[in-house]
Amino acid sequence: YSGLLILKLLFNFIDVLEKAALFYNPSYLANFLLELGQKFNTFYHRCPVLGAPKKISRARIALVMAVAQVLKNGLKIMMNG
């Protein structure tokens, strides 16, 4: 998986939240978080973050941080729903 695929998923977070709220169905959010976690796991194992050239490493670190924040926010919403 490329970082671009992960970015596309991250940009869908708000739409997924809106859909889950609109239909009173938290499974939309749960499925999104599961998919994000699975795809990020594959990306992380295939693409070195710290061993990459400096510019690539910085971009990947930013991606890691963004994924972590979305997962944190999504799980917090699921818990406090």
C-alpha positions in Angstrom: 0.0 0.0 0.0 1.2 3.5 -0.8 1.0 6.5 1.5 -1.4 8.0 -1.0 -4.0 5.3 -0.2 -3.6 6.0 3.5 -4.0 9.8 2.8 -7.2 9.1 0.9 -8.6 7.2 3.8 -7.7 9.9 6.2 -9.6 12.5 4.1 -12.7 10.3 4.3 -12.8 10.5 8.1 -15.2 13.4 8.3 -17.5 11.9 5.7 -17.6 8.6 7.7 -18.4 10.5 10.9 -21.2 12.3 9.1 -22.6 9.1 7.7 -22.4 7.3 11.1 -24.3 10.2 12.7 -26.8 10.6 10.0 -27.8 6.9 10.1 -27.3 6.4 13.8 -24.9 3.6 12.9 -21.5 3.5 14.6 -20.5 0.5 12.6 -19.5 2.9 9.7 -16.9 4.4 12.0 -15.8 1.1 13.4 -15.3 -0.4 10.0 -13.4 2.7 8.8 -11.1 2.5 11.8 -10.5 -1.2 11.2 -9.7 -0.6 7.5 -7.4 2.3 8.3 -5.6 0.2 10.9 -5.2 -2.7 8.6 -4.0 -0.7 5.6 -1.6 1.3 7.7 -0.2 -1.8 9.2 0.6 -3.2 5.7 2.1 0.2 4.7 4.2 0.4 7.8 5.7 -3.1 7.2 6.4 -2.5 3.6 7.7 1.1 3.7 10.5 1.9 6.1 9.9 5.1 8.0 13.2 5.9 9.7 15.5 4.1 7.3 14.2 6.0 4.2 16.0 9.1 2.8 15.4 12.2 4.9 12.6 13.8 2.9 10.7 10.6 2.5 11.2 9.8 6.2 9.8 13.1 7.2 6.7 12.6 5.0 6.2 9.1 6.4 6.6 10.3 10.0 3.9 13.0 9.3 1.7 10.2 7.9 2.2 8.1 11.0 1.3 11.0 13.2 -1.8 11.8 11.1 -3.0 8.1 11.3 -2.4 8.0 15.0 -4.5 11.2 15.5 -7.4 9.9 13.4 -7.4 6.5 15.2 -7.2 8.3 18.5 -10.1 10.6 17.6 -12.2 7.9 16.1 -11.8 5.5 19.1 -12.5 8.4 21.5 -15.8 9.1 19.6 -16.6 5.3 19.7 -16.1 5.2 23.4 -18.0 8.5 24.2 -20.4 8.2 21.3 
